[in-house]
Amino acid sequence: MDDSSLRWADGALVTLDQRALPHESRELRLGTVDAVIDAIRTLAVRGAPAIGIAGAFGVAVATAAHTGPAGVDLAAVRAEADRLVAARPTAVNLAWAVRRVVALAPAGADAVLAEVLAMLDEDAAVNRAAATHAADLVQRLTPDRPLRLLTHCNTGRLATSAFGTAFGAIRVLAERGAVTEVLVDETRPLLQGARLTTWELAAAGIPHRLLVDSAAAWAMANGLVDAVLVGADRVAADGAVANKIGTYGLALAARHHGIPFVVVAPESTRDSATATGAEIVVEERAAEEVTGFAGTAAAPAGTAAYNPAFDVTPPELVTAVVTERGVVSGTVLGEGSGVVAPFSGTTADQAHPATAVADTVHDGRAGLDAALPGTALAERACAAATVSGPLRDEQARAVAAVSRELHARGWMPGTAGNISVRSGPNAVITGSGLAKGELGPADMVTVRIADGTAIAGTRRPSAETAIHTAVYRTTDAGAVVHVHSPAATVLATRSGPGPLSITGYELIKGLTTGTTLTLPVFANHADVAAIGAEVEHHLRENPGAAPVLAITAHGITTWGADLAQARDRAECLEALCDLVERTGRTHPVDPLEIG
């Protein structure tokens, strides 16, 4: 089954028109911002992850359209981005994706497009990881029997860019031979379940039956459902879930019948800025969607309708919210728990059977042990091994020791500066808010390299984590050092943003091959994530770049195969910049210039 639902071709976004399915497979070519907005609003493109990436492609279109001889008209691009975000207000992925790529607009349309294409690749990996976690959880909650699953709306490749979220979990379970049947809610009023999910299930060869939405509770009462799997358009900080209208009713019925209710969504769907479900803005759509279908009226002319596109399920009704990080909230982590640390499932690069991922300790885990007798304690031990244990402890001690050393040299004054080492798919980095001269191993934070999210430790990771993870994603670095050494910082500040060429000095040999060092100098931003995005773009575009960079009025970042090499390169770059500052030259004096 072809997993690509969105692609870029000849300056436009190309996708299937979901309004025409299943009877007609019709491609749409969206080459303007207006066309992208119309496709999102009219549900030609739908599903939270899919509209997010479509919106990001819209920014690529806008950046190209607003680039002239003087460069990119950033005000115009940002205005178009605001229009894209407003196209559908409930799905947080749209705003998330648009913000992510708008940050690269100053670098030009090619940089924006490259980031969108990278997001496409990420989305496929993220969806598969979340789906695998969810499949693992469902099998632990409903062990030793073939499964009858119920799903709502459409969460497959049409709703994402590839593989699917809740649908992806169904696919994983089917691949394991664990699915007897899937019951598909038709999903009124636009029948996404009837038109789209059944189409995808048939293509995947998964047994299924369609039912009207109002039959779901009766199916549960008659023992036809072992678990409910749904997606999400937004997950609030308290674990409340906004999803297609009808989800709340399913959760109520599932709770009454003691059936696991599992939400599968990418991390980008979680919205920590929205404290509770009560704060989520629910889109209301036109009455015509309810009073008729496909151009045929079903109600008398002039009938008023209440047509919310979404509802919000309270966290106490959600067994688990599962992302690519594992279980991030839900009653399976302890009755009444809100958003907590991830626990369960396989990591993105591990295969079934399940290997748990544990990020931080949470009291609610006592509830998980009770819910999963006989497996929870073993899985907790397995999970802890991925982010703790002798290797991680050794790395934390090494990072703390180098931090204290560089603090003593004045390069990490107060709480400034940070150091990290790679640990598989994660990085161990100095925590924020404590003087670097006082750091110990317990003050380290483990973050995911993929997105910089903290997954272990009691402190917050530094804002500069975005720079570290950008380096790890684009190079084979084993360690990164970010310091505020004086000579290099002064030179970068005087030079200003752009490449700074230094040639002829012997110290260059410690940083790159040849006799010339091209030191990229980045502008300082209050939003460090924007610096990280620029660094990542630079390194993707220049894979042979020297392992050093500078930021005006900020500091330098160096990296190497291990912590010792990264630190040595910081020392070498500082000494080189000190020579340049002392001589006033970016190249040594030529003998012919003497006398």
N, C-alpha and C positions, 0 to 999 in steps of 0.2 A: 504494500500500500504506500503510495507516494505521500511523504510527510510534509512536503513543502506547500504551504497555503499562501505564502507571500514571497514575491521575488521582485528584483529590480531589473528592468530591461530598457535600454535606450532612453534613459532619463525619466522613467516613469515607474510607479508601483503597479505591478500586475497581480491580480488576485481573482479568485472565483467570486461571482456575484451570488451571495448566499440567499438572496431573495428568490432566485430562480430554481434553486435545488428543491427536491431531488429530480425533478422532471427535465430540467435543462441544465447542462454544464456550460455556463456562459462566463467568459473572462471579461474582467474590467481592466481598463488601462487608465490609471489615475496620474495625470501629468501636471495637474495644478493643485494648489492648496484648496481651492473651492471644491474640486472633484473629490479630494480626500475627505474633506469635512462632510460633504453630502453623502459619501459612501458610509461614513461612520454614523451619521445621524439617521440614515434610512435603513441601517442594519444590513447593508450590502456587505460590510465588514463588521463583525461583531465578536464578542468574547473579550474579556479584559486584557489578556496578554496580546491578542491580535490587534486590538485597536490602539494599544500602546505603541507597538512597533509601526503600525500604519501611521500614527501621528508623528513618530520619529522620521519616517520617510517623507511625511509632509514638510518637516523642517528642512530636510535635504533639498526638496523641491523649492522651498521658499528661499533658501540660501543661494541656490544657483540663480533663481530669478532676480534676486536683489544684489547681484554682484556686477559691478561695473568697473570702469577704468580706475576709479579711486578705491576700489576694494569692496568689501561687503558693507551694505547698509544695515548695520546691526539693529537700529531702531525699527526698520521695516520687518526684519526677520523676527524680532521679538514680538511685534504686533501680530504677525501671522501665527506665531507660536501660541499666543494668548487665545486666538480664535480656535485653534486646534484643540486646546485644553477645554474650551467651553463647549465643544461639540457634544460631549456626554459627561455630565458632572459626577456620576456616582462611582465609576471605575477609576480607582486611584492610579492604575498602571498608565493611563493616558498622560496624566500630568507628570508622573515619574519619568517616563520615557522621553517626553518632549523636553523637560528640564535637562535631562542628561545630555542630549545632543545639542541643545541651544548653547551650552557652555563651550562647544567647539566651533561655533559659528565664526568667531574672529579668525580662526585658522583656515576658513574657506569651505566651499561646498564639498570638495573632495574629502576633507577631514570629517565633516558631518556624515557623509555617506559611508565612509569607512567604519565609523562608529556604529551606524545603524546595521551594517552588515555583520559587524562583530556581535551586536545584540541578537541578531537572528541565530547565530551559532550558539550563543549563550542560552537562548530560550529553549532550544532543543535539548541541551544538556541539563538545564534546570528542570524542565518538565519531566524528563526521564528519571532524574534523581528523586523528585518529589513523588512521582508515581510509584517508584520502587519502594520508597519509605512507606507510602500508604498501603501498598499491597502487603508488605511485611506486617504492618500493624493489623490489618483486617484478618490475616491468617492467624495471628496470635490471639485475636479476640474471638475468632470463630474457628477453633482448631479441628482438624481431623474430620472435615466433611466437605463435600462439594458445595459451592456457594451459589446462592440465588441473590443477586444484587439488584438494587433499584437506583436509578439515577434520574436527574432532572435537568432539563434544558440541554445544552450542548457544550461539552468541555473537551472535545477532541481537537484534531489538528486544525479544524476550521476556526476554532475559538482561540487558538494559540498560533504560533508559527509552525509548530511541529509536535507530533506525538500526543499531546494532550495532558491534562491535569487529572481530574477524576476519571475521565475516559482512559487516560494513560494507565491509571492504576488498574482499570478493568482489563486493559490489554495485557499488562504484566501478569495479572492473575490468570487470564486465559492462556497465555504462553506457558504457564506452569501447570496447565490442565486442571485448574481449580474452579472453573466457572461452569455451572450447569445451565444458568439462564440469567439474562439481564432483563428486568422490567424497565421500560422506558416511559416516563411521563410524557404525554403529548406536549405539555408546556404551553398552555394558553397565555396570551391570545395569538401569538405568531407561530406557534407550533414548531419551535426549534427542536424539540425532542422528536416529534413525528417526522419532520422533514429532514433533519440533519443528523441526529444521533443514530436513528435507524439506518440511514444511508451509510454512515461510517461503520456501524456494527456489521452490516451486511458485507461491506468491503473487507472487513477484518475476519469474516467468517465466524463471528461470535453469536451463539444462539440468543435470540431475544424475542420479546413480545411487547407490543405497544398497549398502553392503557390510558384512559382519561385521567386527568390529574386527581379528580375526586374519588377514584378507585384505589388510590395508593394506600390509604389507611386501612381499607378493607382487605387489601392484599396482605398487609402486615398481620392483621387480625387472623387471617387464615393460614398463617405460617408459610407464606410464599417469599418472604424477604429475610435474609440473614444479615444484611448490612446495607446502609444507604451511603452512596458516594456522590458528592456534589462539588462544584467549584465555588469560586467567590469573586466578587468584583471589588470588595474592600473588606479588610479585617481591621477593626478598631483596636486600640491599645488594650482594651479590656477583654478582647477575644470575641466580641460580637461580630457577626458575619453578615454583610450585605451581599445578596445574591438574587438571582432571578425570582420574580414574584412566585410564590408557592413553596419556597424553600422553608420558610418559618413553619408552615403547616406540616410539612414532612417531618421537621424536627420534633414538633409536639407529638405527632403520632409515633415516631420512633421511640421517644422517651417513654411514652405510655406502654409500649409493647416490649421494652427492654432491648431494643435493637441499636447497635452502634451506628452513630451518625457522624460520618467522617468528611471533613472539608479538605480538599486538595487544591493548593494554589501556590504560586511562586512567592518568594519573599517580597517582591516588588508590589504585591497586593496588600501587604501589611502596612498600615498607616499609623505610625506611632504619634503623629500630630493630632489625631482624632481620639480623644480620651475614651469615649464610650459610643455605643451604637446609636444613642439618642442624637448624636451630633452629625451623623451621616446624612447628607442631602440625598433624598430619594427622587429620582427623575420620574415625572409623570408625563405620559405620552398621549397622543391624540385619541379621542373617543372612537374614531372610525376603526381603530384596531380591535375594539371590543364589539362594536355594533355590526361588524361585517368582517368578511375575510376574502382576500384576493379579488376585491372589486364587487363582491356580492353582498348585499345588505342582509343581515340576519335579524335586525330589530327595526321597529317602525322609525321612519324618518324623524329626526329631531330628538331621539332618545339620548338623554345625558348618560355619561359613563364615568366611573372611577377607574383609572387605568395606571396605577403605579407600576413602573417597570421592575422594581425590586422590592424586597422586604428585608428586614433586619432580624436575624435570629440571635436571641440573647445567649451569652457564653455558657450559661448553665445547661443549655440544651445541646451543646456541641461536645461530642465525645472527644474529638481531636481536630485541630487544625494542623495539617501536615504540609510543610514546604520542602524545598531541597535540603534544608538543614535538619529535617526530621520533624517530630511532634513539637510544636511551639506553644500550643495552648490546648485547653480542653479538660473535661472532667476526668479523662484517663490519667492525668497528671495529679489528681487530687481534687475532690469535690469542691466546686466553687472557685477553683483557681482561675486566675486571669492569664495574661501572657506570661509565660515562664520560659526557662531555658529549654532548648531542643533536647529530645531524647527519643531514640528509636530509629529503626530503619537502616538501610545501607547507605553508605556515602556514595557520591556520584561516580567514583571510580572503583567501587567494590561490587562484587556479584552476590546474588542470593546463594546460600542462606544469609539471613539478616545478621549484620554486624552493627551494633548500636553506636550512636554518636551522642556523647554527653558533653555539654558545654559548661554548665555551671551547676552548683548544687542548689536544690530547691526543696523546701519541706514537702511540697506536693508529691514528691516521688514516693512517699509512703503509700499514697493512693495507687500509684502505678504498680507497685509490688503486689498490692492486694488484688488489683484487677488482672494481673498476669501471673498467677501462681506458678512456681516451678521454673519460670524463665526469666523473670525480672532481675533477680539478683545476679544471675550469670551474665545477662546482657548489660547490666550496669557496670560490672567489672570489665567487660569487653569494651564498653563505651569509654570508660575512664582511660583505658590504655591509649586511645587515639589522641587525647589532649593532655595527658599527664603521664606519670611513670618516670623511670630513670632517665630516658633520653630527654624528655621535656625539662626535667629538673636540672639536668646538666646544662642544657641550653640556657635556662633561666639564670643559673649561677654565672655563666660566662657573660651574658648580656649585662647583668648587674655589675660585674667586676669591671668591664670596659666602660660602662657608664660612670662609675665612680672615678676611674682613671681620667676620663676626658673632662669630667666635672672639675677635677683638681687642676687641670690645665686651663680652665676658664672657657672651654669650648662648649660646655653645657651648663651655663649659669642658671642658678635657681631651678625652675622646673622645665627649662627650655631644652630642646634637642631630644632625639630619640634614636634607639638602636633596635634592630630586629634580626632574627635569624629564621631561615626557612625551616619548616617542619612538615614535610609532606605537602598536603594541599593547604596547609595553614602557615602562619608565621607567629613567632613569639616576639612580642614587642614591649618596650618599656611602657609602664602605665602612666597616666596623666595625673597631675595634681600633687606630685611629691618631688622634693628636691632630688636631682639626679645623684647627688653625693650620698643620699640616704637610702637609695634603692637596694632592696634585697630580692632574692628569687621569688618571694611571695607577691612582689609588686609587679610581676610581669602579666601581660594579657595575651591570650591566644586569639588571633583573628583569622577569618577565612580570607585567603588570598583572592578568591573569586570576587568578593564584594566588600571586603574590609569589615565585615560584621564580627563583633566580639563574640567568642563562643566559650571562653573560659577565663577566669580571673575575677578578682573582686574590684578592680579599678577600671576606669574608662580608658580605652586606647586613645593615644594622642590624635589630634586632628591631622597631623602629618602622616598618619597611617595611610591615607590616600596616596601619598607619594611612594611609600614603601611597597604597597600592593601593586601599584602601577609598574614598578621596576620588576617585581617578581612575575607578574603576568607576561612581561615582554622579554625577559632575559632568563638565563639559567643561574642567576645570582643565588648564592647560599646565605648571604648576609647583607644588610644595608645599614649605613651609618649616616645620620643626619645631624649636623652640628652647626654651631654659630661661631666658627673660627674667625678671628678678626680680619686678617689680611685678605682672605678670600672673599669675605662678605663685603669689605670695603671696595675691592676691585670690581666685583660684580655690580655693586651699586653705582659706582662711577661709570662703568661701561654701559649699563642699561640693558634692557631685554634684547636678545639676539645672540648670534654666535660670536664668541670672542676667540680670536686666533692667537695662540702663543707659540712661538717657534724658537728653536735653537738651544734651549736650556737643557742641560743634562738630566734634570729631574723629570722631564717629559717621558723618559724611558720607563719610569715607574707607573705611568698612567696609560700609555698607548704605544702602538708600534709607530715607527717613523720619527721624524724630528719636529712635527707640528701637532699641537693639541688644539682641537676645536672644542672649546668649553661652551655648551649651551647655557645661556642665561635667561631665566624665565622671569616674567613680571610677578611681583608679589600680589596676592589677592587675599582679601579677608576670608573668602570661601576657598579653603585649602583644597577641597574636592576639585575645584576648577584647575588648580595647579596640577593636581594628580592627573586630570584628564589631558592636559597639555603635555605632561611628561610622557604619558602612555602613547599619545599620538606621535610625539617626537621619536620615541624608541621603536615604534612599529614602522615608521617611515625610514628610520636610520638604524637598521639592525647591527651595523658594524660600529656604532657610536662608542666613544670612550666611556668607561664606567663611572663617569662623574658628571655633575651638573651643579649649577648655582642658581640662586633666587635673589633678586635684588632686595636689599635691605632686610635680608632674612638669613641666609646661610648656604651651606653646601650639602650635597648628598653624594655619597660614593658607595660602591658595592663591589663585592668580590665573591670568590668561590667559598670563602669562609669568613668568619668574623675578623680574624687576624688580617687577612688581605684587605677587607673593607676598611678597617681602621688604618692600615698602612697607607692606603690610597688617600684617605682623608689627610693624613699627616703630610704626604707627598704634595697634594694639591695646595695645602696651606703654605708649605715652604716655597713652592713655585710662585704662588701669588704674592708672597712676601718679597721674593726677589723682584718681581715685576713692579711692585709698589716702590721698593727701594731704588730701583734703577730708573723708574719712570718709563720703561720700555717693555713691549711685549715680545721683544727679541733682543739678544745680547748685542753689545756694541761691536760693530765690525772693525777689525784691526785697521782697515784703510781710513776709518774715521778719526783715528788717534793721530795727533800732531799735524 
